[in-house]
Amino acid sequence: MSNLTASGSSHHGDLKNALLQAGEQLLAEKGIAAVSLRDVARAAGVSHTAPYRHFRNKADLLRVLALIGFVRLNGEFAEARGSEKFGPERQLVAAAVGYVRFAMANPEMFRLMFGGLVLTDGDAEYMVASRAVLACLEDIMRAGIAVGVFRDRDASELALVAWTSMHGLVSLLMSGAMGVRAADRDQSGKLVRVVMQHVIFGLSR
């Protein structure tokens, strides 16, 4: 996974990373439709055939870009989950804040990850990374059930309630329906905390 940084050196001695950086920049600036192997090659300053050394086609490139997104998002969740000073309720709120902030800071990446556009081709690494969000939420729920702060129900069901709430809020924020700018981290953070407090109330015993 260490070669999927897409944000380090773009020296052409590391062609794959240079192409990923170019692809991520195109994605962020122009959207998914603008990401093609030819355009990525042009942005990276290499020949139009160079991307084929690492990617079979556009779908292959998009899958790797989405994988990078999941790795970063999972890092946000791991940070929320990793602090022992947080109880399950606070871990859940921290995870939700990280989820929404990631989405608002990387809207096109987020759309790629969750827009049903990625062909997984049975990529085991991708499948694990893309399912890690739910797995982390399930861990939080199990911890909360164990200490008696969440209902004694199937942890996967409770995790799904939390995830759909988080994702629904992201959709509303990204659509502009909430009147909150993407750069307004304080306001979006307040909204997340309000929503998650109500989710936690519903999940509590």
N, C-alpha and C positions, 0 to 999 in steps of 0.2 A: 504494500500500500504506500510505501514511502515515495514511490515514483509518481504518485498522483497529487502533487502539490499544486500545480497550475498557478502558483503565485510566487515562485522563486525565480531563479535566473532564467532568462529567455535566450541564453547563448545557444547558437544552433548546434553546438556540440551535444546538446541535449534536445534533439529534435522533437521527441514526443512531448516533452514539457513545454517547449516553445509553441507547439501546435495547440496544446491544451490551453495555454495562456491566451493565445489569439482567439480560440473558440469561446472561451469564457468572456473575453472582452466583447466580442461580437454579440454573444447572447445577452449580456447586460445592456449593451447600448442599442441593439436593433431587434432583439427578440429571436425566438427559435427559428423563424422562417429564414433569417439572414445567415444562419450557420450552415455552410456547405463546405465540403473539403476544399473546393477551389478558392472560396473566399477566405477560409482559414489559412491556406497556403499563402495567399496574397498578403494577408495581415501579418503573417509571421516572416515574410520576406524570403520564402523558399519557392522552389518550382512547384507547379500544380500537381506534379506526380509524387512529390515528397510525402504527403500525408498517407499514401497507400502503403508505406513501409510499416505503419503502425495501426491503421484503421482500414477495415475492408470497405466501408461506405459511411455515409452520413449517419445512419442509424447506430453504427458502432461507435462513432465519435460522441453522439448524443448520450449513449449509454454511459460512457466513461465520464462525461461531464456531469451527468446526474449522480453517478457514483461519488464523485468528488463532493457534490452538494450534500449527499447523505452522510458522508464521513464528517463533514463540518457540522451538520446539524446534530449528529450523534455526539460530537464533542461538546456541544452546548448542553445536551442532556446528561452526559457523563459528569460534567461540572456541577450541575444541579443535584445529581444523585450522589456525588462523591463525598460531600461534606457531612461528616458524622454529627455536626452540631445541629443540622436540620432534622426535624421530625418529618414523617411522611407528608403531612399537610403542607409544610413549607417547601419540601422538595417538589411537590406537585405544582405549587405556584411558581417556583423558580424554573421548573421545566417549561411551563406554559409561557413565561416571560421570554425565555430563550427561544422558544419555537416561534413566537410572534415576531420578535426582533430579527431573527434570521430571515423570516419571510419578507418582512418590510424592507430589510436592507438588500435582499437579493430576490426581487419579485420574479424576474424572468427565470432564474435558476429554480425557484420554487415551483413555478408553473411547469417547467420541464420535469421536475421530480414527481409531481402529483397530477400531471395533466393527462396521463394515460397515453403518452406519446413515445415512451421508451420501450423498445423491443428487448426483452431480457435475454433471449437466446439461451436460456438455461444457465446463465452466469451465476455460479454459486456465491461468489463474493458480492455481487450486486444484490442478490436475494437476501443475504444476511444483513447487509447494510440497510436495505430499504425496509426491513422488518424490525430494525433495532429500536425505532421510536416506540412502537407498540410494546416491544419486549421490556423496555425501560419503564414504561408506564405500568406494566403488569407487575414489575418488581416493586415499584412504589406502592401499588395497591396491596400486594401481599404483605409488605412491611406494615402498612396501615391496618390491615385486617388482623395481623398478629398482635399488635399492641392495642387493638380495640377502638381505633379512631374511625375506621371505615366499616361499612356493613360487611357481615360475613357472607359474601356472595362470591361468585366466580370472579377471580381477579381480572380475567380477560374481558368480562362484561363491563366491569367498572372502568377498566382502562379505556375501553371503547367509548364510554360516555365522556370521559375526560378528553380524549383525542378529538372526538367530533365537535365538542364545544370549542376547543382550541382552534381547530381547523375552520370551523364556521366563523369564528371571530376574525381569523386571518382573511377569509374571503370577503367579509364585509369591509374590513379596513382597506384591503387592496382595491376594492371597487370604488372607494371614496364615499360609500354610503354613511360612514360614521363621521365624516368631516374632519378626520385626523390625518395630518401630513405624515408621509413615511419617515421623515427626518425627526419627527416629534416623539422621541423615545420616552419622554416623561409621560405624555398623555396616553400613548399606546400602552405603556406599562401600567398606568392606573386602571385603564379599561380591562386589561388582562386580569389584574388582581381582583377587581370587582366581580368579573365573570367567574373566575375560579373559586372565589369565596362562596358563591352560590352553588357551584358544582360540588364543592367540598361539603356544604351543608346538606345537599341531596345525597351525598355518598356516606355521610356520617351515620352513626348508629342512632 
